[in-house]
Amino acid sequence: MAGTLNKVMLIGHTGDDVKMHYFEGGNSIGRFPLATNEEYVNKATNERVSNTEWHNIVVRNKAAEICEKYLKKGDKVYIEGRIKTRKWQDDKGMDRYSTEIHCSEFTFLTPKGESDQSSSAPATQPNQQKPASQPTKETKVEEEDDLPF
């Protein structure tokens, strides 16, 4: 079997509002950080240990505009996509690398009207359904490989 798989599924809290970039031709890209947490008890010291991992999320075009409109800092969101590593040069000409999650699907998990409280909400809180007046709860993103970087 010669097939490969590049798939990422994350549930976390946004670290900032979506930052939009618009390009000629009407295309757009939205970027935001997503935090996932890991908690465990260290068996040697019996201490509770908490680690936060930050992920750079990239979403495109109409899906980016939806995220910009409805996602706020601290909101809980499910992200599905692919890992991509981008190579670029800094001001000094040094090669730098950025690992990003290129989002293909997302689902808002913070109930409407609770954006301000979401950062303090416990992770074990059951997900509530959004009211039917919310435009899009789950969105698939079209695949494009021609990012203008």
KOLGU-908970 format. One record per residue (C-alpha): residue number from 1; residue in one letter; x, y, z. Coordinates in steps of 0.5 Angstrom, whole numbers, plus 2048, in hexadecimal, padded with zeros to 3 digits. Layout:
@num=NUM, residuo=a, u=X, v=Y, w=Z
...
end
This chain:
@num=1, residuo=m, u=800, v=800, w=800
@num=2, residuo=a, u=803, v=807, w=7FE
@num=3, residuo=g, u=7FE, v=80B, w=801
@num=4, residuo=t, u=800, v=810, w=806
@num=5, residuo=l, u=7FC, v=814, w=80B
@num=6, residuo=n, u=7FD, v=81B, w=80E
@num=7, residuo=k, u=7F7, v=81D, w=812
@num=8, residuo=v, u=7F6, v=821, w=819
@num=9, residuo=m, u=7F0, v=822, w=81D
@num=10, residuo=l, u=7F1, v=827, w=823
@num=11, residuo=i, u=7EC, v=829, w=828
@num=12, residuo=g, u=7EE, v=82F, w=82C
@num=13, residuo=h, u=7EE, v=837, w=82E
@num=14, residuo=t, u=7EF, v=83C, w=829
@num=15, residuo=g, u=7F5, v=841, w=82C
@num=16, residuo=d, u=7F3, v=847, w=828
@num=17, residuo=d, u=7EE, v=849, w=823
@num=18, residuo=v, u=7EF, v=847, w=81B
@num=19, residuo=k, u=7F4, v=84C, w=818
@num=20, residuo=m, u=7F2, v=84C, w=810
@num=21, residuo=h, u=7F6, v=84E, w=80A
@num=22, residuo=y, u=7F3, v=84F, w=804
@num=23, residuo=f, u=7F6, v=84E, w=7FD
@num=24, residuo=e, u=7F4, v=851, w=7F6
@num=25, residuo=g, u=7EF, v=84D, w=7F2
@num=26, residuo=g, u=7EB, v=84C, w=7F9
@num=27, residuo=n, u=7EE, v=847, w=7FC
@num=28, residuo=s, u=7F0, v=847, w=804
@num=29, residuo=i, u=7F3, v=844, w=809
@num=30, residuo=g, u=7F2, v=844, w=811
@num=31, residuo=r, u=7F7, v=842, w=816
@num=32, residuo=f, u=7F6, v=841, w=81D
@num=33, residuo=p, u=7F9, v=83D, w=823
@num=34, residuo=l, u=7F6, v=837, w=826
@num=35, residuo=a, u=7F8, v=834, w=82D
@num=36, residuo=t, u=7F7, v=82D, w=82F
@num=37, residuo=n, u=7F8, v=82B, w=836
@num=38, residuo=e, u=7FB, v=824, w=839
@num=39, residuo=e, u=7FA, v=823, w=841
@num=40, residuo=y, u=7FD, v=81D, w=844
@num=41, residuo=v, u=800, v=81B, w=84B
@num=42, residuo=n, u=807, v=81A, w=84C
@num=43, residuo=k, u=808, v=813, w=84F
@num=44, residuo=a, u=80E, v=815, w=852
@num=45, residuo=t, u=80C, v=81B, w=856
@num=46, residuo=n, u=805, v=81A, w=856
@num=47, residuo=e, u=804, v=821, w=853
@num=48, residuo=r, u=7FF, v=823, w=84E
@num=49, residuo=v, u=803, v=825, w=847
@num=50, residuo=s, u=7FF, v=82A, w=842
@num=51, residuo=n, u=803, v=82B, w=83B
@num=52, residuo=t, u=800, v=82F, w=836
@num=53, residuo=e, u=802, v=82E, w=82E
@num=54, residuo=w, u=800, v=834, w=829
@num=55, residuo=h, u=7FE, v=833, w=822
@num=56, residuo=n, u=7FE, v=838, w=81C
@num=57, residuo=i, u=7F8, v=837, w=819
@num=58, residuo=v, u=7F7, v=839, w=812
@num=59, residuo=v, u=7F0, v=83A, w=80E
@num=60, residuo=r, u=7EE, v=83C, w=807
@num=61, residuo=n, u=7E9, v=840, w=804
@num=62, residuo=k, u=7E2, v=840, w=806
@num=63, residuo=a, u=7E3, v=83C, w=80C
@num=64, residuo=a, u=7E8, v=841, w=80E
@num=65, residuo=e, u=7E3, v=846, w=80E
@num=66, residuo=i, u=7DE, v=842, w=812
@num=67, residuo=c, u=7E4, v=840, w=817
@num=68, residuo=e, u=7E5, v=848, w=817
@num=69, residuo=k, u=7DE, v=84A, w=819
@num=70, residuo=y, u=7DC, v=844, w=81E
@num=71, residuo=l, u=7E3, v=842, w=821
@num=72, residuo=k, u=7E6, v=847, w=827
@num=73, residuo=k, u=7EC, v=846, w=82C
@num=74, residuo=g, u=7EA, v=840, w=831
@num=75, residuo=d, u=7E5, v=83D, w=82C
@num=76, residuo=k, u=7E5, v=835, w=82C
@num=77, residuo=v, u=7E5, v=832, w=825
@num=78, residuo=y, u=7E6, v=82B, w=822
@num=79, residuo=i, u=7EB, v=82C, w=81C
@num=80, residuo=e, u=7ED, v=827, w=817
@num=81, residuo=g, u=7F2, v=827, w=811
@num=82, residuo=r, u=7F9, v=826, w=80F
@num=83, residuo=i, u=800, v=827, w=812
@num=84, residuo=k, u=804, v=82C, w=80D
@num=85, residuo=t, u=80B, v=82F, w=80E
@num=86, residuo=r, u=80D, v=835, w=80B
@num=87, residuo=k, u=814, v=837, w=80A
@num=88, residuo=w, u=816, v=83F, w=80A
@num=89, residuo=q, u=81B, v=844, w=80B
@num=90, residuo=d, u=81C, v=849, w=810
@num=91, residuo=d, u=81F, v=850, w=810
@num=92, residuo=k, u=826, v=84D, w=810
@num=93, residuo=g, u=825, v=848, w=80B
@num=94, residuo=m, u=825, v=842, w=80F
@num=95, residuo=d, u=820, v=83C, w=80E
@num=96, residuo=r, u=81A, v=83C, w=812
@num=97, residuo=y, u=815, v=836, w=813
@num=98, residuo=s, u=80D, v=837, w=815
@num=99, residuo=t, u=809, v=831, w=816
@num=100, residuo=e, u=802, v=832, w=815
@num=101, residuo=i, u=7FB, v=82F, w=815
@num=102, residuo=h, u=7F7, v=830, w=80F
@num=103, residuo=c, u=7F0, v=830, w=811
@num=104, residuo=s, u=7EB, v=82C, w=80C
@num=105, residuo=e, u=7E6, v=82B, w=811
@num=106, residuo=f, u=7E4, v=82F, w=818
@num=107, residuo=t, u=7DE, v=82E, w=81D
@num=108, residuo=f, u=7DD, v=834, w=822
@num=109, residuo=l, u=7DC, v=831, w=829
@num=110, residuo=t, u=7DB, v=837, w=82D
@num=111, residuo=p, u=7D4, v=838, w=82E
@num=112, residuo=k, u=7D1, v=83F, w=82B
@num=113, residuo=g, u=7D2, v=845, w=830
@num=114, residuo=e, u=7D7, v=841, w=834
@num=115, residuo=s, u=7DD, v=844, w=831
@num=116, residuo=d, u=7DF, v=848, w=837
@num=117, residuo=q, u=7DF, v=842, w=83C
@num=118, residuo=s, u=7E2, v=83D, w=837
@num=119, residuo=s, u=7E9, v=83D, w=83A
@num=120, residuo=s, u=7E7, v=83C, w=841
@num=121, residuo=a, u=7E2, v=836, w=83F
@num=122, residuo=p, u=7E4, v=82F, w=841
@num=123, residuo=a, u=7E6, v=82A, w=83C
@num=124, residuo=t, u=7E1, v=825, w=83E
@num=125, residuo=q, u=7DB, v=82A, w=83D
@num=126, residuo=p, u=7D7, v=826, w=838
@num=127, residuo=n, u=7D6, v=829, w=831
@num=128, residuo=q, u=7CF, v=82D, w=830
@num=129, residuo=q, u=7CC, v=82E, w=82A
@num=130, residuo=k, u=7CC, v=835, w=826
@num=131, residuo=p, u=7C5, v=838, w=825
@num=132, residuo=a, u=7C3, v=837, w=81E
@num=133, residuo=s, u=7C4, v=83E, w=81D
@num=134, residuo=q, u=7CB, v=83D, w=81C
@num=135, residuo=p, u=7CD, v=83D, w=815
@num=136, residuo=t, u=7D2, v=837, w=814
@num=137, residuo=k, u=7D4, v=833, w=81A
@num=138, residuo=e, u=7D9, v=82E, w=816
@num=139, residuo=t, u=7DC, v=830, w=80F
@num=140, residuo=k, u=7E0, v=82C, w=80A
@num=141, residuo=v, u=7E6, v=830, w=807
@num=142, residuo=e, u=7E8, v=830, w=7FF
@num=143, residuo=e, u=7EF, v=82D, w=7FE
@num=144, residuo=e, u=7F4, v=832, w=7FB
@num=145, residuo=d, u=7FB, v=831, w=7FA
@num=146, residuo=d, u=7FD, v=838, w=7F7
@num=147, residuo=l, u=7FE, v=83C, w=7FD
@num=148, residuo=p, u=801, v=843, w=7FC
@num=149, residuo=f, u=807, v=843, w=801
end
